[in-house]
Amino acid sequence: MTYTELPQTFWAYLAGFFDGEGNICCTSPSFRLQLAQSGWRGKVLMEEFRRIFKEECKLPGKIRVTPWIPNAKNMKSWPKKPKNPQTSYRLTVTHRDSVRFILSRMFPFLKIKKVETQDVLRYFRLFPKNQGWNKTRDAVCGKGHPFNQSNTGYINKLRKDGQQYRYCVQCSRERARSTRAGL
């Protein structure tokens, strides 16, 4: 999909901002790009970035600005607590294509987070959409037998995500044979 291009100066500015105030989070099997800034000026800036990404670039997915208000609980581990902490505003981009578009445009201008960005872009190249490491791993058992209709058994116990545990029928038969042979 093609998105509207912006001037190189915008990407250079965003790259400098990302180097200082941004991060990339791995939420397997995808990634989340975040920028943060505090105070009312930070809110204005984050809202402007969101508007540019959604309305001018027409990027897909959720791009939102959320406030983070410091309090005694979330500042507990801070070595030096500020006297008047300000609300911080976080811009979050979660759609894979949007993250890839933004990172690829910022990449030539990055200094501090260039290696991390390069790793994420490489991951996107190696594992195209819907073909991440978890998809290929789930297709076979630990010994390489396929999880297909005839080779998959289910246990009546539910996992935390609500799905049933499954097992490889062929591996189960092999374990049973080796147990009987050993007796």
C-alpha positions, -999 to +999 in steps of 0.1 A: +000+000+000+013+035-008+011+063+017+014+100+012+051+111+014+062+140+036+092+162+032+126+149+043+129+177+069+099+163+088+114+128+089+148+143+101+129+162+129+109+131+139+141+110+139+158+134+163+128+134+185+126+096+184+163+093+193+157+113+224+121+106+235+110+074+216+111+037+219+102+005+201+085-022+221+082-058+209+048-072+215+054-105+199+048-111+171+045-074+163+061-041+174+048-008+189+064+025+183+061+052+210+070+088+215+065+107+247+066+143+259+054+161+290+034+192+296+008+210+275+034+216+247+040+179+246+003+172+242+001+197+213+032+181+196+019+145+201-016+154+187+001+171+157+022+140+150-010+119+153-029+142+129+000+141+103+002+103+104-036+097+102-048+126+080-018+134+058+000+101+055-033+081+059-016+053+079-037+024+089-043+011+124-045+027+158-025+058+163-034+075+196-022+099+222-027+089+258-019+108+290+003+094+318-002+111+351+027+106+376+015+096+411+031+081+443+027+045+431+043+048+396+071+072+409+080+048+438+112+035+421+124+070+409+157+080+427+148+117+426+112+127+426+102+160+409+084+186+431+057+193+405+055+163+381+038+171+348+015+149+328+032+131+300+016+124+267+025+092+247+019+087+210+015+050+202+016+034+167+006-003+167-001-013+131+027-033+115+026-014+082+025+020+100+054+012+122+074-001+092+066+031+072+076+055+099+108+036+109+119+033+073+115+070+067+133+080+099+161+054+095+186+076+074+184+103+100+187+083+132+219+084+154+212+068+188+185+042+179+197+033+144+207-003+153+174-011+170+155+004+141+176-016+117+169-048+136+131-042+135+131-034+098+152-066+092+126-086+112+098-072+090+117-082+059+125-117+072+090-124+085+064-109+063+030-102+076+012-132+092+043-154+088+061-146+121+082-172+140+052-183+161+032-192+130+058-216+116+066-230+150+029-238+156+026-258+124+048-287+137+056-304+170+090-303+187+102-333+166+089-318+133+057-339+129+029-318+114+000-306+135-028-316+110-062-331+116-051-367+119-020-361+140-033-336+166-048-347+199-064-325+225-065-326+263-097-315+280-078-289+301-079-252+290-049-229+288-048-194+302-059-180+268-090-203+268-077-227+241-073-265+246-038-280+251-028-301+221-003-329+215+013-347+187-003-382+183+027-396+165+050-385+194+026-399+219+026-433+202+064-433+200+066-426+238+041-454+245+061-478+224+094-469+241+078-472+276+064-507+267+097-518+253+115-507+284+092-527+308 
